[in-house]
Amino acid sequence: MTGTRAGAPAPHPSAQTATVPRRLGVRPAVGLPALGLVIAVAAWWLVSSGLHLVHPAVLPPPQAVWQGLTASLPVLLPALGITIWLTLFGFLLSSVAGVLIGMALAASRRVERMFAPLLVAVNAVPKIAFGPLLVVAVGWGQKPILTMVFLLCFFPIVLSTATGLTTTPADMADLARSLNASWWQAFRKVRFPAALPQIFVGLKVAMPLAAIGAVIGEFYSDKPGLGYQILQYNGVGDIATAWAAIVLVALMSILLYSALTLLERLALPWVRATTSAR
């Protein structure tokens, strides 16, 4: 006799389908990004080498970039470490400052009206225009790089923090008032936890911008990071190795963004449990 046992209730369809995403959720998490990478590299090879749509001096083929990467690893790996350090340090500074500024804007409508237009104006200026000025203003070394990272990162963090703190769910705010919670208790127990998902959105937007800021800052600094190496290899005509450094910047951004996403899941497990899945 096949099928279910006589008299036994058949399993509910939702119980069967609910286990499928969990079983399939591990492999796509690794396999799908790998498949996307293979497709991107294949398209890169097709454009640069297969169909010769782009001159190799503009976009070298993947095999040339790989050769340049392997030949220059003793130089590029230390440069990668420098860029990662500057990216993380600048991102940390901008995160702390951005959250504090966002809290100040959310706490007072007058403060928001006074300083929000100035923040928008600073964010609207192309940051690369500050590069030569930063060298004159703060000198060589880490300072212009960290300043560039800060200028690129702080605005989305400020905006997400202020938005999160001013959009507390009404039922949670009413609950805090009904319990006669003080301003600090309501902020610590209700408003700030409710704003954390929005704050992490700003942090995830700012993380790739931090890598961009670090590379741009290295263009105008004596720190031999990846941005410095891109200029050096491009200056001597080694375009393939310059592109290898650019690929390392992209991989670094992916890893840092993934680490931040993992941190969000570990710090806010209740978000996935209380929101609808895609």
N, C-alpha and C positions, 0 to 999 in steps of 0.2 A: 504494500500500500504506500503510495507516494503522497506528497503534499503534507498538510498539517494533520495532526492527529484528530480523530473524530471527537467532536465535542469541545476541542480546545479552541479558544478564540484566536482569530487570525491577527497577526501583529498589525498595529496601526500604521498606515502608510507614512505618517510623519516620523515615526520611530525609525523606519528604515532609511528614509532620506536624510534624517538628522545626522546619522553616522557617516554618511558619504563625504561631506566636506571635511570632517575631521581626519578621515583616512587619506583623503587626497590633498589635505592642506600642507603636508610636510614636503612632498616632492615638488609641487608647483612653486613653493617658496624659494627653492634653489634652481629647479629645472627651467622655469619660465624666464627668470633673468638671464640664465645661461643661454637659452634659446634666443632671446632678444639680442644678446651680445654677439652671437654667431651671425644672426641676420644683419646686424649693423656692420660687422667686419666684412661680411660678404658684399654688402652694398658698397662699402668703402673700396674694396678690391675691384669691384666691377666698374666703379666710376674712375678710379685712378689708374688701374692697370689693365682691366679686361677690355673696356671700351675706349680707353684713353680720352675720356671727356675732359679731364683736368690735367694740366701739365704737372709732372713730378716736382718741379720747383715750387709749385703752389701747394699741392697735396701729395706727398710721397705715398707710395703704396704701402700696405701693412707690412709686407716682408722687409722693406727698407727701414721702416720705423722700428721693427723688431730687432733688426741687426744693429741699428744705432743704439737701441736701449741696452742690449746685451753688451755691446762694446764699451758703453759709458756708465755701466752700473757703479763702478767705484766712485764716480763723481755724482751721479744722480741720486743714489741712495742717501748719502749724507745731506744732500740738498733737500730731499724729501723729508727727512727728519726735521730740518730747520723750518721748512714751510708748515709742517704739521704743528710744531710747537707754537709758532707765531699765530697760526690760525686759531688754535684752541685757546691760547692766552688772550688774544684779541676778542674772540667770541665770548669768553668768560667775562671780560671787562664790560663789553657792550651789553651782555645779558643782565648783569647786576645793575648797571646804570639805566638800561632800558626799562627794567621792571620798576625801579624806584621812580623814574620820571613818569611812567604810566600810572603808578599809584598816586603820585601828586596830581596828575591831571584828573584822575577819577575822583579824588577826594574833594576837589574844589572846582566849581564851574568857572569862577573868576580866573583861577590859574589856567584852566584850559583855554579860556577865551584870550588870555594874554599871550600865551606861549605856543599854542597849537599852530597859528599861522607861521611863526618863526621856524618851528620844526619842519613844517611842510616846505618852506622856502629852502632850508638847508638840504633837505632830502632831494629837492628838485634840481639842484646844481650838479652837473656831471662831475663825479668824484675824481676822475682822471685829471681834471683841471687843477685840483689841489696838489697833485704830485710834486711838481717843481717848487711850489710854495712851501710845502711841508718840510722839504730839505732845508730851506732857508730859515723856516720858523723854529723847527725842533732839532735840526742837525741830522747827522748820519746815524746809522745803527738801527735799533729796533723801534725807536719812537715814531718815525714816519710810517712804518709798516703797521704798527698797532693803531695809529691814528686813522689810517685808511680803512682798516678793518672796522674800527668803531663807527666811522662815518657811514659805511655801507650797511652795518648791521642794526644800529640802534633803532631806526625808525619803525621797522615792522614789529620789533619787540615792544616798543612804546605803544604802538597802535593796538596790538593784540591785548596787551595788559590793560590798557584803559577800556577797551571794548568789553573784555571779560568782566572787569570789576563793575561796570555800569549796566550790565545785563544779567544781574542775578535773578534767578527764577523767583517770581512773585510769591509762590507758596513757601519757599524757603525763607525769604525775607520776612514774611508775615509770621512764620514760626519763630524766628529769632526775636521779633518784637513781642510776641505773645509770651515768651519766656523771660521778658525783661532783660535781655542780654545787653551788655554794654557795647559801645562802639567797637572796642578791641575784640571782645568775645565774638560779636557778629562777624567782624572781619576775619578773624582767625578760624572760626568754625564753619562759616557759611560762605562769605563773599569770596575769599581767596581760594578755597577748594573748588568752588563753582567756576572760578575764572581760569583754573589750571589748564583745562583743555584748550581754551583760546590762547593762553600764553604759550603753550607748546606749539600751536600753529605758527605763531610768530617766530619761535625759536627755530622751527624747521625751515621756515622761509629764509631766516637769517644765516643758517649754517652754510649753504652754498655761497652766499654773498661774502661770508668771512673768508672762504678760500679765494674768491675773486679779489677781495681787498688785499689779502696777503701777497698775491702774485703781483698786483699792480703796485703795491708799496715796494716790493723788491725791485721793481724796475728803477726806482729812484733811491736805492739803498746799496750799501756795500755788503749786505748779508748775502752769502752765496746760496740762497734758496733756489727753488725751481724757477721763479720769475727771473732771477739773475742769470740762471743757466740758459733760459730761453733766449735772452738777449745775447748772451755770449756765443752760443752755437749759431744763432741766426746771423750774427755779425761776421762769422768766419765762413758762412755759406753752408754749414752743416744743417740743412733744413730737416733731414730725417731725425736727427737727434733732438732738435728743437721740438719737433712734433712728439717725440718720445717723452719729453718733459711735460708737454701739454697733456698727453695721455695719463701720465702719473698724477697730474693735478685732478683730472676727471675721476680717476680711480680713488684718490684720496677723498674727494668730495662724496662719492658714493658710500664709502666706508664710514665716514663721519656722520653722514645723514642716517645711515642704517643704525649706527650705534645710538644716535639720539632717538630714533623711533623705538628702538628696544628699551631705552631708558623710560620713554613715555609709557610703554605698555607695563613695565614693572612698577612705575610710580603711580599709575592711574589704572589699576585693574578694574575698577568699578565703571569706567567709561565704556568699555566694550560690553560689560554686562547689562548696562542700562540704556544702550543705544541700539538701534536696528542695524543689522549687518547689511553690507552691500550685496 
